[in-house]
């Protein structure tokens, strides 16, 4: 008999890790990280004979003007075909009980798998995504020589240069997080994108590094912090979610060396795919035609990421299921107004 249960953290994370499409944003502590920054969290789980057989982690955030809440489902749910209908009914019930006006679903990448039946499930294409739809996936299942051979010549040369410049690469401790957050501020200012407050990265370290779901790698030279990366892993995939570099000694190419350290860590964890997480949402021809002339948004990082020998890949984007049509109509109008203001600036 299938039952809806409240899972424990160990049972939930073991269930997620066993999924073919396991994702870090479905791990228990991703919900706890977001809870600390204003989101609500619910784990909807189905069990048979005491074992979780289907589930989804939902996040909730209040909408403006007390119009209810947005429910958000990132990179799930997980269910066999025979459990999908029951799980979606439980998801809808939970979302409505938490006061959600609609649920935004980002199912992720379905490179070879059949995409979900959005219409049958009651979803429509959303005008707004939460996570970047475009990324680059690196196959790290082969040996280092094969991985390097797939890179462009410039990236390969910079990695080798970064390993010959007496740069110190190391897996950081909690005491080193402050150095990383200072470089995050520098990187955000240099590339004109927003970064989280230092406490966010400190909490991410506490929640993910000790359990083995993440690592922080730093690089320094003669006492000068040069670069850092926080990489996450679950199942067969690792994700480069947060990266930073200072404005000094950039000629030492430490950003390339620290990325290479993270790839080595992911390989040692048994990962076969390394997700560079976030490029402009455009086709490859447009990306290649414009990356040298643009630096806005994610364009500034595409020039770095394109050389690592990965495959440009797009997720299925965001999809919305509406529970309150009036609130959802107001949400879409607000998005259009924001787009007009942005176009006028």
C-alpha positions as CSV (number, residue, x, y, z in Angstrom):
1,X,0.0,0.0,0.0
2,X,1.3,3.5,-0.9
3,X,1.3,6.1,1.8
4,X,2.2,9.8,2.0
5,X,4.8,10.2,4.6
6,X,7.0,12.9,6.2
7,X,10.5,11.6,5.5
8,X,13.6,11.9,7.6
9,X,16.6,13.7,6.2
10,X,18.8,10.5,5.8
11,X,15.9,8.7,4.1
12,X,15.2,11.6,1.8
13,X,18.8,12.2,0.7
14,X,19.4,8.5,0.1
15,X,16.3,8.5,-2.1
16,X,17.4,11.5,-4.1
17,X,21.0,10.2,-4.5
18,X,19.6,6.9,-5.9
19,X,17.7,8.7,-8.7
20,X,19.1,8.7,-12.3
21,X,18.3,12.4,-12.4
22,X,19.5,13.2,-8.9
23,X,20.0,16.9,-8.4
24,X,21.6,19.0,-5.6
25,X,18.5,21.3,-5.5
26,X,16.4,18.4,-4.3
27,X,18.7,17.5,-1.4
28,X,17.3,18.1,2.0
29,X,19.8,20.8,2.9
30,X,19.0,22.9,-0.2
31,X,15.6,23.4,1.3
32,X,17.2,24.3,4.7
33,X,19.5,26.8,3.0
34,X,16.5,28.4,1.3
35,X,14.5,28.3,4.5
36,X,17.1,30.4,6.2
37,X,16.5,33.1,3.5
38,X,12.7,33.4,3.6
39,X,11.4,30.3,1.8
40,X,9.1,27.7,3.2
41,X,9.9,24.0,2.5
42,X,7.8,20.8,2.2
43,X,9.0,17.4,1.2
44,X,6.2,15.4,-0.4
45,X,7.1,11.7,-0.2
46,X,5.3,8.4,-1.1
47,X,6.3,5.2,0.6
48,X,5.6,1.5,0.3
49,X,6.8,-1.0,2.9
50,X,8.6,1.8,4.7
51,X,10.7,2.8,1.6
52,X,10.3,6.1,-0.3
53,X,9.2,5.4,-3.8
54,X,8.4,8.9,-5.1
55,X,8.8,12.4,-3.9
56,X,9.5,16.1,-4.5
57,X,10.9,18.9,-2.5
58,X,8.8,22.1,-2.8
59,X,9.8,25.6,-1.9
60,X,7.4,28.4,-1.1
61,X,7.8,32.2,-1.2
62,X,5.2,34.9,-0.5
63,X,4.0,36.9,-3.5
64,X,3.9,40.7,-3.2
65,X,0.8,42.5,-1.8
66,X,-0.2,39.4,0.3
67,X,-1.5,37.7,-2.8
68,X,-0.6,34.2,-1.6
69,X,2.5,32.2,-2.3
70,X,4.5,30.9,-5.2
71,X,5.3,27.2,-5.0
72,X,8.5,26.2,-6.7
73,X,9.6,22.7,-7.7
74,X,13.2,22.6,-8.9
75,X,14.6,19.6,-10.8
76,X,12.1,17.0,-9.6
77,X,9.9,15.2,-9.0
78,X,11.0,11.6,-8.8
79,X,8.5,8.9,-9.5
80,X,8.0,5.7,-11.5
81,X,5.2,5.9,-14.0
82,X,2.8,4.0,-11.8
83,X,3.3,6.5,-9.0
84,X,3.2,9.8,-10.9
85,X,-0.5,10.5,-10.7
86,X,-0.6,9.9,-6.9
87,X,2.5,12.0,-6.4
88,X,1.2,14.9,-8.4
89,X,-2.1,14.8,-6.5
90,X,-0.1,15.1,-3.3
91,X,2.0,17.9,-4.7
92,X,-1.1,19.9,-5.7
93,X,-2.7,19.3,-2.3
94,X,0.4,20.4,-0.4
95,X,0.8,23.5,-2.6
96,X,-2.8,24.5,-2.1
97,X,-2.6,23.9,1.7
98,X,0.4,26.2,1.9
99,X,-1.6,28.9,0.1
100,X,0.1,28.8,-3.3
101,X,-1.6,30.7,-6.1
102,X,0.5,28.7,-8.6
103,X,3.4,26.3,-8.8
104,X,6.4,26.9,-10.9
105,X,8.1,23.7,-12.1
106,X,11.6,23.5,-13.6
107,X,12.0,19.9,-14.5
108,X,15.6,20.3,-15.7
109,X,17.4,18.6,-18.6
110,X,15.9,15.8,-20.6
111,X,18.6,15.3,-23.2
112,X,17.6,11.8,-24.3
113,X,14.6,11.0,-22.0
114,X,11.0,11.7,-23.0
115,X,9.9,15.1,-21.7
116,X,7.1,15.3,-19.2
117,X,3.5,15.6,-20.5
118,X,3.0,19.2,-19.5
119,X,-0.5,19.7,-21.0
120,X,-1.8,16.5,-19.4
121,X,-0.4,17.6,-16.0
122,X,-2.0,21.0,-16.3
123,X,1.1,23.1,-16.9
124,X,1.7,26.0,-19.3
125,X,5.0,27.5,-20.4
126,X,6.1,30.1,-17.9
127,X,7.3,33.6,-18.8
128,X,9.9,33.5,-16.0
129,X,12.6,31.1,-15.0
130,X,14.3,30.8,-11.7
131,X,17.4,28.9,-12.7
132,X,19.3,29.6,-15.9
133,X,18.0,27.4,-18.7
134,X,21.3,27.2,-20.6
135,X,24.4,25.4,-19.4
136,X,27.4,23.4,-20.6
137,X,27.8,19.8,-19.6
138,X,31.3,18.3,-19.5
139,X,31.8,14.5,-19.8
140,X,34.3,13.6,-17.1
141,X,33.9,9.8,-17.4
142,X,37.2,9.4,-19.3
143,X,40.8,9.9,-18.1
144,X,42.3,13.4,-17.7
145,X,44.1,13.3,-21.1
146,X,40.8,12.7,-22.9
147,X,39.0,15.4,-20.9
148,X,41.8,17.9,-21.8
149,X,41.8,16.8,-25.4
150,X,38.2,17.9,-25.8
151,X,39.0,21.4,-24.6
152,X,40.0,24.2,-26.8
153,X,43.7,25.0,-27.1
154,X,43.5,28.2,-25.0
155,X,41.8,26.6,-22.1
156,X,44.1,23.6,-22.1
157,X,47.1,25.9,-22.1
158,X,45.8,28.1,-19.3
159,X,45.1,25.0,-17.1
160,X,48.7,23.8,-17.6
161,X,50.0,27.3,-17.0
162,X,48.0,27.6,-13.8
163,X,49.6,24.4,-12.5
164,X,53.2,25.7,-13.1
165,X,53.0,29.0,-11.4
166,X,53.6,28.0,-7.8
167,X,49.9,28.6,-7.1
168,X,48.7,26.8,-3.9
169,X,45.5,24.9,-4.5
170,X,43.7,23.4,-1.5
171,X,40.4,22.2,-0.3
172,X,39.2,24.9,2.1
173,X,38.0,24.7,5.7
174,X,35.3,26.7,7.3
175,X,37.9,29.3,8.3
176,X,38.6,29.9,4.7
177,X,35.1,30.8,3.7
178,X,35.6,34.4,4.5
179,X,38.3,34.7,1.9
180,X,36.0,33.1,-0.7
181,X,33.1,35.5,0.1
182,X,35.5,38.5,-0.2
183,X,36.4,37.3,-3.7
184,X,32.7,36.8,-4.5
185,X,32.1,40.5,-3.8
186,X,35.0,41.4,-6.0
187,X,33.7,39.1,-8.8
188,X,30.2,40.5,-8.5
189,X,31.4,44.1,-8.8
190,X,33.7,43.3,-11.7
191,X,31.1,41.4,-13.7
192,X,28.1,43.5,-12.6
193,X,26.0,40.6,-11.2
194,X,24.5,40.1,-7.8
195,X,26.0,37.9,-5.1
196,X,24.7,36.6,-1.8
197,X,25.7,38.0,1.5
198,X,28.7,36.3,3.2
199,X,26.5,34.4,5.7
200,X,24.8,32.6,2.8
201,X,28.0,31.0,1.6
202,X,29.0,30.2,5.2
203,X,25.7,28.4,5.7
204,X,26.0,26.6,2.4
205,X,29.4,25.4,3.5
206,X,28.0,24.1,6.8
207,X,25.1,22.4,5.2
208,X,26.8,20.7,2.3
209,X,30.5,20.3,2.8
210,X,30.6,18.1,6.0
211,X,28.0,15.6,4.6
212,X,30.2,15.3,1.5
213,X,27.8,16.9,-1.0
214,X,30.0,19.9,-1.7
215,X,33.6,21.1,-1.5
216,X,35.2,24.5,-1.6
217,X,38.5,24.9,-3.4
218,X,40.7,27.9,-3.1
219,X,43.9,29.1,-4.8
220,X,46.5,31.6,-3.4
221,X,49.9,32.7,-4.3
222,X,52.4,34.1,-1.8
223,X,49.5,34.9,0.6
224,X,47.3,36.5,-2.0
225,X,43.9,34.9,-2.5
226,X,43.4,34.4,-6.2
227,X,40.3,32.3,-6.9
228,X,37.8,29.9,-5.4
229,X,35.0,27.6,-6.4
230,X,32.2,25.8,-4.5
231,X,31.1,22.7,-6.3
232,X,28.2,20.4,-5.4
233,X,27.6,16.7,-6.2
234,X,25.0,14.0,-5.9
235,X,24.6,10.9,-7.9
236,X,26.5,11.0,-11.2
237,X,26.5,14.8,-11.6
238,X,28.5,17.7,-10.1
239,X,27.5,21.4,-10.4
240,X,29.7,24.4,-10.4
241,X,27.3,26.7,-8.6
242,X,29.6,29.5,-7.1
243,X,32.9,30.8,-8.4
244,X,35.0,33.8,-7.6
245,X,38.4,35.4,-8.5
246,X,40.3,38.4,-7.2
247,X,41.6,41.3,-9.3
248,X,45.3,40.5,-8.6
249,X,47.7,38.2,-10.4
250,X,45.2,37.2,-13.0
251,X,48.0,36.3,-15.3
252,X,48.6,33.2,-13.1
253,X,45.3,31.7,-14.4
254,X,44.2,30.5,-11.0
255,X,40.6,30.5,-12.0
256,X,41.4,27.7,-14.5
257,X,43.5,25.7,-12.0
258,X,40.8,25.8,-9.3
259,X,38.2,24.7,-11.7
260,X,40.4,21.8,-12.6
261,X,40.8,20.9,-8.9
262,X,37.0,20.8,-8.7
263,X,36.7,18.5,-11.7
264,X,39.2,16.1,-10.1
265,X,37.1,16.1,-6.9
266,X,34.0,15.3,-8.9
267,X,35.7,12.5,-10.7
268,X,36.9,11.0,-7.3
269,X,33.2,11.2,-6.1
270,X,32.2,9.0,-9.0
271,X,30.6,11.7,-11.1
272,X,30.5,11.4,-14.8
273,X,29.0,14.8,-15.7
274,X,30.2,18.2,-14.6
275,X,27.6,21.0,-15.1
276,X,29.1,24.4,-15.5
277,X,25.7,25.9,-14.6
278,X,24.6,29.0,-16.3
279,X,25.2,30.5,-19.8
280,X,23.0,32.9,-21.8
281,X,19.8,31.4,-23.0
282,X,20.6,31.4,-26.7
283,X,21.4,28.9,-29.5
284,X,25.1,28.0,-30.1
285,X,25.3,30.1,-33.3
286,X,24.2,33.2,-31.4
287,X,26.5,32.4,-28.4
288,X,29.5,32.1,-30.7
289,X,28.7,35.2,-32.7
290,X,28.2,37.5,-29.7
291,X,30.3,36.3,-26.8
292,X,33.3,38.5,-27.6
293,X,31.2,41.7,-27.8
294,X,28.8,41.2,-24.9
295,X,29.5,41.1,-21.1
296,X,26.0,41.6,-19.7
297,X,24.3,39.0,-17.6
298,X,25.7,35.5,-18.2
299,X,27.6,36.6,-21.3
300,X,30.5,37.6,-19.1
301,X,31.1,34.0,-18.0
302,X,30.3,32.2,-21.3
303,X,33.7,33.1,-22.7
304,X,35.3,31.2,-19.8
305,X,33.0,28.3,-19.9
306,X,32.9,27.6,-23.6
307,X,36.5,26.4,-23.7
308,X,36.1,23.4,-21.4
309,X,35.1,20.9,-24.1
310,X,31.5,20.5,-22.9
311,X,28.2,20.3,-24.7
312,X,25.9,23.3,-24.8
313,X,22.6,22.1,-23.3
314,X,19.3,23.6,-22.5
315,X,16.8,22.6,-19.8
316,X,13.1,22.4,-20.4
317,X,12.8,25.8,-18.8
318,X,9.9,26.8,-16.4
319,X,6.3,25.7,-16.4
320,X,3.4,27.0,-14.3
321,X,0.3,25.3,-13.0
322,X,-2.3,27.8,-11.9
323,X,-4.5,27.4,-8.8
324,X,-5.7,31.0,-8.5
325,X,-6.2,32.5,-12.0
326,X,-6.7,36.1,-10.8
327,X,-3.4,36.2,-8.9
328,X,-1.6,34.5,-11.7
329,X,-3.0,37.1,-14.2
330,X,-1.6,39.8,-11.8
331,X,1.8,38.1,-11.7
332,X,2.0,38.0,-15.5
333,X,1.0,41.7,-15.7
334,X,3.7,42.6,-13.2
335,X,6.3,40.7,-15.3
336,X,5.3,42.6,-18.4
337,X,5.5,45.9,-16.6
338,X,9.0,45.1,-15.3
339,X,10.1,44.2,-18.9
340,X,8.8,47.5,-20.2
341,X,10.7,49.4,-17.5
342,X,13.8,47.4,-18.3
343,X,13.5,48.1,-22.0
344,X,13.1,51.9,-21.3
345,X,16.2,52.1,-19.1
